[in-house]
Amino acid sequence: GFIQKEQINYEQGGYYHVYYPTDPTQIANDMQRKLNDWYAKMGQLIQEFEDKYEHAEADIEMPAQS
């Protein structure tokens, strides 16, 4: 994520959170990885679609013309 959260605990009990920004390089690397994963998945789905339906049109019987 863009923001990191750290919990600070009080010795007497209780806690509070400190928020700070994530390193921009880490954010960019994470976004690139997610994009690459998405792109690979879309390629796989397109290939599965093509494998399943590339001959479907030829398998459909055409109705007799009268």
N, C-alpha and C positions, 0 to 999 in steps of 0.2 A: 504494500500500500504506500500511499504518499506520506502518511504520518505514522510515526512510531509512538507507542505508549509504554511508559515504564511506571510500575507501581512502587511507591515508596511507603514503607511501613513505619509507623510510629512505635517507639519502644513501649509506650503505655497502652498500645492498642489503637486500632484504626489505621487508615492509610489514605494516601492521596495519589493522584496520577500526574505525571509530567509528560507532556507531549512535545515531540521535536520532529522536524522534517527528515524524511529518508534521503539518503545520498542520491542525487540526480542520476549518477551513473548506474546505480543499482536499479532505479526505477526504469531507466532506458533498457537495461539488460533484461529485466523481467518482462517488459512490454515486447521486446524483440522475440524472446522465447515463446511468449503466448501467441504472437503472430505466426511464428514458425510452426507451432503446434497446430494452430487453426488451419493454416495453409496445407499442412500434411493431411489433416483430417478431411478437408474438403476434397483434396486430390483422391483420397481413398474412396470417399462417397461417390464422387463422379465416376471413378473406375467401376465401382460396384453397380452403379446405375447403368453404365454402358454395357457391362457384362450381362446384366439381367435383361435389358431391353433392346440390344442391338439387332437381334433377329426376331423380335416380337412382331414387327410389321409383316414380315414374310410368313409368319405362322398364322396370321389372322386370315380366315377364309373369307373371300369376297362373295357377296350374295350374287346369285345368278341374275343376269340381265334379261329382261323380258321385253 
